Amino acid sequence: MSKQLKQKLDLARALSSHANPAGDLALIFEQAIDLWLAKVQSRRFGKTKARKTSTAKPHAAMDQAVRPPARGRANRPHIANDTRREVAERDGMQCTYVSPDGVRCDSQAFVQFHHEQAAARGGAHDSGNLRLLCFGHNQLRAEQDFGREHMARFCKAT
């Protein structure tokens, strides 16, 4: 296996870590083949998914009272897709935590958007206030910001 292929597989495992925590390569390959087949069939045979002709409002315009809140995410801010792309590119799609001795975490698995000034305290949802942290370092920063006891209560509530 080439170095480039190994890097691509490692990145695929990391990016799918939320849905595929074990990093099962068979699942990654099956999903990749499904996407490849759809692309080739579309190009060669004009095969596309049927478009819906629904009269429903677009998701973003739906009344908040009609749309049920996602489990545990009712009060979480929306980060615009262009901002997500900008932060991911800037941070190299990996955790940006740097230890006290100057070593950067190289985890690409379970990365999350972290607000430097907490959103709960009015922090903006823009790229200047956002960075990627792996789950463990995001938890560490949350405990530093809000205290261990608060985070323990918060985690039990969601």
TORBATI-237997 format. One line per 5 residues: number of its first residue (from 1); their letters; for each residue x, y, z of N, C-alpha, C, CB. Coordinates in steps of 0.02 Angstrom, whole numbers, padded with zeros to 5 digits. Glycine has a CB too. Layout:
<dovos>
NUM = A = X Y Z X Y Z X Y Z X Y Z ~ ...
</dovos>
This chain:
<dovos>
1 = MSKQL = 00043 -00059 00000 00000 00000 00000 00045 00062 00000 -00049 00000 00061 ~ 00027 00110 -00041 00067 00171 -00045 00056 00213 00018 00049 00212 -00108 ~ 00102 00258 00030 00097 00304 00087 00034 00348 00079 00160 00349 00092 ~ 00020 00370 00018 -00038 00412 00005 -00103 00374 00019 -00038 00437 -00068 ~ -00107 00311 -00002 -00168 00272 00011 -00177 00261 00086 -00164 00204 -00025
6 = KQKLD = -00123 00247 00122 -00127 00238 00194 -00153 00302 00227 -00058 00219 00223 ~ -00127 00360 00205 -00151 00424 00233 -00225 00435 00219 -00110 00482 00204 ~ -00247 00417 00158 -00318 00424 00141 -00362 00378 00183 -00329 00409 00066 ~ -00340 00317 00194 -00378 00270 00236 -00381 00294 00308 -00347 00200 00232 ~ -00324 00319 00334 -00323 00345 00402 -00371 00405 00409 -00251 00366 00422
11 = LARAL = -00371 00448 00358 -00416 00506 00359 -00489 00484 00355 -00399 00554 00302 ~ -00503 00434 00312 -00572 00408 00306 -00595 00378 00373 -00576 00354 00250 ~ -00551 00342 00406 -00568 00314 00472 -00583 00370 00522 -00511 00269 00499 ~ -00540 00421 00522 -00548 00476 00569 -00612 00515 00556 -00488 00523 00566 ~ -00626 00530 00492 -00685 00570 00476 -00750 00532 00488 -00682 00592 00404
16 = SSHAN = -00748 00466 00486 -00808 00426 00498 -00810 00399 00570 -00811 00367 00449 ~ -00767 00425 00613 -00762 00397 00681 -00825 00403 00722 -00706 00430 00718 ~ -00867 00454 00710 -00929 00460 00748 -00977 00405 00730 -00961 00529 00736 ~ -00983 00389 00666 -01030 00337 00643 -00998 00268 00643 -01055 00354 00573 ~ -00932 00265 00645 -00896 00202 00640 -00838 00202 00691 -00869 00191 00567
21 = PAGDL = -00855 00201 00757 -00804 00208 00809 -00748 00155 00805 -00836 00206 00876 ~ -00764 00095 00781 -00714 00042 00777 -00667 00051 00717 -00748 -00026 00773 ~ -00684 00098 00672 -00642 00108 00613 -00643 00050 00565 -00571 00121 00635 ~ -00701 00016 00560 -00708 -00042 00518 -00696 -00025 00444 -00778 -00073 00527 ~ -00642 -00051 00416 -00625 -00036 00346 -00677 -00064 00297 -00557 -00064 00329
26 = ALIFE = -00709 -00120 00313 -00759 -00148 00269 -00816 -00098 00259 -00786 -00215 00297 ~ -00837 -00066 00313 -00891 -00016 00308 -00869 00044 00266 -00912 00007 00379 ~ -00807 00066 00277 -00781 00123 00238 -00777 00105 00164 -00711 00143 00264 ~ -00753 00045 00148 -00748 00024 00078 -00817 00017 00047 -00710 -00042 00072 ~ -00865 -00010 00083 -00933 -00018 00056 -00963 00050 00040 -00977 -00056 00105
31 = QAIDL = -00956 00098 00085 -00982 00165 00073 -00946 00198 00014 -00976 00208 00136 ~ -00881 00188 00009 -00843 00217 -00046 -00865 00187 -00113 -00768 00205 -00036 ~ -00876 00121 -00114 -00898 00088 -00176 -00968 00113 -00195 -00898 00012 -00167 ~ -01013 00121 -00145 -01080 00147 -00160 -01076 00215 -00193 -01121 00151 -00095 ~ -01034 00260 -00166 -01026 00326 -00195 -00996 00323 -00265 -00982 00369 -00150
36 = WLAKV = -00946 00281 -00274 -00914 00273 -00339 -00963 00247 -00390 -00853 00227 -00333 ~ -01002 00196 -00371 -01052 00168 -00417 -01104 00220 -00438 -01086 00108 -00386 ~ -01127 00259 -00390 -01176 00311 -00405 -01147 00362 -00454 -01200 00347 -00341 ~ -01084 00381 -00444 -01052 00429 -00488 -01043 00401 -00558 -00983 00450 -00460 ~ -01019 00340 -00563 -01008 00310 -00628 -01074 00298 -00664 -00969 00244 -00621
41 = QSRRF = -01124 00274 -00627 -01189 00262 -00658 -01220 00328 -00682 -01236 00227 -00610 ~ -01210 00381 -00645 -01235 00446 -00664 -01201 00470 -00728 -01225 00497 -00608 ~ -01135 00463 -00731 -01097 00486 -00789 -01111 00443 -00850 -01023 00486 -00773 ~ -01111 00378 -00840 -01117 00333 -00898 -01189 00322 -00920 -01087 00266 -00882 ~ -01236 00323 -00871 -01304 00305 -00888 -01355 00360 -00872 -01324 00242 -00852
46 = GKTKA = -01331 00417 -00848 -01377 00471 -00831 -01422 00454 -00772 -01419 00489 -00890 ~ -01402 00405 -00733 -01442 00383 -00676 -01433 00432 -00618 -01423 00311 -00654 ~ -01488 00460 -00595 -01487 00505 -00538 -01543 00487 -00491 -01492 00580 -00560 ~ -01539 00511 -00431 -01593 00500 -00384 -01652 00543 -00405 -01571 00517 -00311 ~ -01712 00516 -00397 -01772 00554 -00414 -01779 00614 -00369 -01835 00509 -00409
51 = RKTST = -01798 00670 -00398 -01807 00730 -00358 -01876 00730 -00328 -01796 00794 -00401 ~ -01879 00754 -00266 -01944 00760 -00232 -01980 00822 -00257 -01935 00762 -00155 ~ -02045 00817 -00263 -02084 00874 -00284 -02128 00897 -00226 -02128 00858 -00346 ~ -02098 00899 -00167 -02134 00917 -00107 -02147 00992 -00104 -02095 00895 -00046 ~ -02202 01010 -00072 -02218 01080 -00063 -02197 01104 00006 -02292 01093 -00073
56 = AKPHA = -02161 01061 00043 -02139 01079 00111 -02089 01137 00108 -02108 01018 00146 ~ -02088 01175 00162 -02041 01231 00167 -01970 01204 00170 -02056 01275 00229 ~ -01920 01241 00146 -01851 01220 00155 -01834 01216 00229 -01802 01270 00120 ~ -01789 01171 00246 -01770 01157 00315 -01754 01221 00354 -01710 01110 00318 ~ -01714 01265 00325 -01693 01325 00361 -01751 01371 00375 -01640 01362 00322
61 = AMDQA = -01803 01369 00333 -01859 01414 00342 -01915 01385 00385 -01887 01433 00275 ~ -01908 01322 00405 -01961 01291 00445 -01969 01326 00511 -01946 01217 00456 ~ -02030 01330 00533 -02046 01360 00598 -02013 01318 00653 -02123 01365 00608 ~ -01979 01350 00699 -01945 01314 00753 -01993 01271 00794 -01909 01363 00799 ~ -02056 01293 00801 -02104 01255 00840 -02124 01190 00804 -02167 01297 00853
66 = VRPPA = -02118 01188 00738 -02137 01129 00700 -02081 01078 00700 -02155 01148 00628 ~ -02019 01101 00695 -01962 01056 00691 -01943 01033 00761 -01902 01091 00657 ~ -01943 00967 00774 -01923 00944 00840 -01848 00955 00851 -01941 00870 00849 ~ -01829 00973 00912 -01757 00983 00924 -01719 00917 00922 -01746 01017 00992 ~ -01658 00919 00898 -01616 00860 00899 -01600 00842 00971 -01551 00870 00857
71 = RGRAN = -01594 00778 00985 -01581 00755 01053 -01517 00786 01080 -01577 00679 01055 ~ -01522 00822 01135 -01463 00850 01167 -01433 00910 01132 -01412 00798 01174 ~ -01465 00934 01078 -01436 00988 01039 -01482 01048 01033 -01417 00963 00970 ~ -01534 01050 01073 -01585 01102 01066 -01556 01172 01073 -01639 01093 01117 ~ -01506 01182 01116 -01480 01249 01128 -01411 01260 01096 -01475 01261 01202
76 = RPHIA = -01389 01214 01055 -01324 01222 01024 -01329 01268 00964 -01295 01154 01003 ~ -01277 01309 00953 -01279 01356 00898 -01269 01322 00831 -01226 01410 00908 ~ -01294 01354 00780 -01281 01331 00712 -01218 01365 00687 -01343 01345 00665 ~ -01172 01326 00662 -01112 01354 00632 -01120 01347 00556 -01046 01318 00657 ~ -01116 01402 00521 -01127 01401 00449 -01078 01354 00414 -01119 01472 00420
81 = NDTRR = -01100 01322 00361 -01059 01274 00324 -00995 01305 00298 -01099 01244 00267 ~ -00998 01367 00273 -00937 01398 00248 -00887 01410 00304 -00953 01464 00212 ~ -00912 01424 00364 -00868 01433 00422 -00838 01365 00442 -00907 01464 00482 ~ -00878 01312 00441 -00853 01245 00456 -00796 01226 00408 -00910 01193 00452 ~ -00807 01239 00343 -00755 01223 00294 -00692 01263 00306 -00781 01237 00222
86 = EVAER = -00699 01327 00321 -00642 01371 00333 -00601 01347 00394 -00665 01443 00344 ~ -00635 01331 00449 -00601 01309 00510 -00567 01242 00498 -00651 01304 00569 ~ -00602 01195 00465 -00573 01129 00453 -00510 01135 00410 -00624 01084 00418 ~ -00512 01176 00358 -00453 01185 00316 -00396 01218 00355 -00471 01227 00254 ~ -00412 01271 00391 -00361 01307 00429 -00327 01261 00480 -00392 01368 00465
91 = DGMQC = -00367 01220 00514 -00341 01177 00568 -00315 01110 00543 -00395 01166 00619 ~ -00315 01099 00478 -00288 01038 00450 -00330 00977 00467 -00218 01028 00474 ~ -00394 00986 00481 -00441 00933 00498 -00416 00889 00555 -00453 00889 00437 ~ -00383 00921 00604 -00360 00884 00663 -00364 00929 00724 -00289 00858 00653 ~ -00358 00898 00782 -00359 00934 00846 -00304 00986 00848 -00352 00884 00905
96 = TYVSP = -00320 01045 00875 -00270 01099 00879 -00242 01109 00949 -00301 01164 00856 ~ -00259 01064 00995 -00234 01071 01064 -00159 01064 01065 -00267 01018 01111 ~ -00126 01109 01101 -00054 01106 01110 -00040 01098 01184 -00018 01171 01080 ~ -00004 01047 01202 00011 01032 01272 00058 01085 01301 00042 00962 01280 ~ 00063 01089 01367 00108 01138 01398 00181 01132 01375 00105 01131 01474
101 = DGVRC = 00201 01071 01353 00270 01064 01329 00275 01075 01254 00296 00995 01347 ~ 00222 01102 01222 00225 01123 01153 00209 01070 01101 00290 01148 01139 ~ 00182 01013 01121 00166 00960 01073 00092 00964 01053 00182 00890 01104 ~ 00081 00969 00987 00012 00973 00961 -00018 00903 00957 00011 01008 00892 ~ -00081 00897 00978 -00118 00835 00971 -00128 00821 00897 -00187 00839 01009
106 = DSQAF = -00116 00759 00876 -00123 00743 00805 -00187 00704 00789 -00063 00704 00781 ~ -00234 00702 00836 -00295 00664 00826 -00339 00696 00773 -00334 00658 00891 ~ -00364 00653 00728 -00414 00674 00679 -00481 00641 00693 -00390 00656 00608 ~ -00482 00598 00743 -00544 00562 00761 -00583 00602 00813 -00528 00491 00788 ~ -00648 00600 00807 -00694 00632 00854 -00681 00706 00864 -00691 00597 00921
111 = VQFHH = -00659 00740 00810 -00647 00812 00816 -00713 00849 00819 -00604 00838 00757 ~ -00713 00903 00857 -00772 00944 00869 -00754 01017 00863 -00804 00928 00938 ~ -00804 01059 00848 -00793 01130 00846 -00795 01157 00918 -00845 01166 00801 ~ -00744 01194 00936 -00739 01222 01003 -00740 01298 00997 -00673 01198 01039 ~ -00780 01330 01039 -00783 01404 01042 -00731 01427 01093 -00855 01429 01061
116 = EQAAA = -00683 01467 01072 -00633 01493 01119 -00667 01534 01173 -00581 01537 01082 ~ -00712 01580 01154 -00756 01612 01203 -00820 01572 01198 -00767 01690 01189 ~ -00839 01539 01251 -00896 01493 01249 -00959 01525 01221 -00910 01467 01319 ~ -00994 01487 01180 -01057 01511 01151 -01106 01527 01207 -01087 01459 01103 ~ -01104 01489 01261 -01149 01500 01318 -01135 01567 01352 -01141 01444 01370
121 = RGGAH = -01076 01595 01338 -01058 01660 01367 -01054 01714 01313 -00990 01655 01403 ~ -01090 01702 01257 -01095 01752 01205 -01042 01748 01151 -01092 01818 01235 ~ -01003 01695 01150 -00951 01687 01099 -00980 01681 01030 -00908 01627 01115 ~ -00947 01711 00982 -00970 01711 00912 -00960 01642 00880 -00933 01764 00871 ~ -00999 01631 00827 -00995 01568 00790 -00956 01578 00725 -01066 01542 00774
126 = DSGNL = -00904 01620 00729 -00864 01634 00669 -00795 01601 00675 -00856 01710 00658 ~ -00759 01600 00620 -00695 01564 00619 -00644 01593 00667 -00667 01566 00549 ~ -00649 01656 00684 -00603 01686 00732 -00611 01660 00803 -00610 01760 00731 ~ -00669 01632 00818 -00684 01607 00885 -00688 01531 00887 -00748 01637 00911 ~ -00678 01498 00830 -00685 01426 00827 -00619 01392 00812 -00736 01407 00774
131 = RLLCF = -00613 01331 00837 -00556 01288 00821 -00578 01216 00829 -00494 01304 00865 ~ -00541 01170 00801 -00556 01099 00807 -00518 01071 00867 -00538 01061 00743 ~ -00554 01033 00907 -00524 00995 00962 -00551 00925 00961 -00537 01030 01031 ~ -00510 00876 00979 -00536 00808 00986 -00581 00806 01047 -00478 00756 00992 ~ -00621 00754 01054 -00669 00749 01108 -00636 00760 01176 -00704 00682 01106
136 = GHNQL = -00581 00726 01188 -00548 00731 01254 -00524 00802 01270 -00489 00684 01257 ~ -00494 00835 01221 -00470 00903 01234 -00527 00953 01236 -00420 00923 01180 ~ -00581 00940 01200 -00639 00984 01205 -00670 00978 01275 -00692 00966 01151 ~ -00673 00917 01302 -00697 00907 01370 -00652 00942 01420 -00702 00832 01386 ~ -00587 00937 01411 -00539 00969 01455 -00551 01045 01456 -00467 00954 01434
141 = RAEQD = -00557 01075 01397 -00568 01147 01393 -00635 01167 01424 -00565 01171 01320 ~ -00687 01125 01415 -00753 01139 01445 -00747 01137 01521 -00806 01089 01420 ~ -00710 01089 01547 -00701 01086 01620 -00662 01146 01645 -00664 01021 01639 ~ -00613 01169 01607 -00575 01229 01625 -00620 01291 01624 -00515 01239 01578 ~ -00665 01294 01576 -00710 01352 01569 -00767 01352 01619 -00738 01355 01499
146 = FGREH = -00797 01294 01631 -00858 01290 01671 -00852 01251 01736 -00912 01259 01629 ~ -00797 01216 01746 -00787 01177 01806 -00808 01104 01796 -00826 01207 01864 ~ -00774 01060 01829 -00786 00988 01822 -00856 00968 01845 -00734 00948 01861 ~ -00878 00997 01902 -00944 00980 01929 -00999 01000 01880 -00955 01014 01997 ~ -00995 01060 01853 -01046 01083 01805 -01048 01037 01744 -01031 01156 01783
151 = MARFC = -00990 01019 01717 -00989 00977 01658 -01015 00907 01673 -00918 00973 01630 ~ -01002 00882 01733 -01029 00816 01752 -01105 00819 01753 -01001 00794 01821 ~ -01133 00873 01782 -01207 00880 01783 -01233 00889 01712 -01228 00941 01827 ~ -01199 00930 01671 -01221 00943 01604 -01221 00879 01561 -01176 00996 01572 ~ -01169 00839 01568 -01163 00778 01529 -01217 00727 01548 -01094 00747 01537
156 = KAT = -01236 00726 01612 -01290 00681 01633 -01357 00704 01606 -01292 00677 01710 ~ -01365 00770 01596 -01430 00797 01574 -01442 00784 01500 -01433 00872 01588 ~ -01389 00776 01461 -01399 00767 01388 -01401 00695 01367 -01346 00802 01350
</dovos>
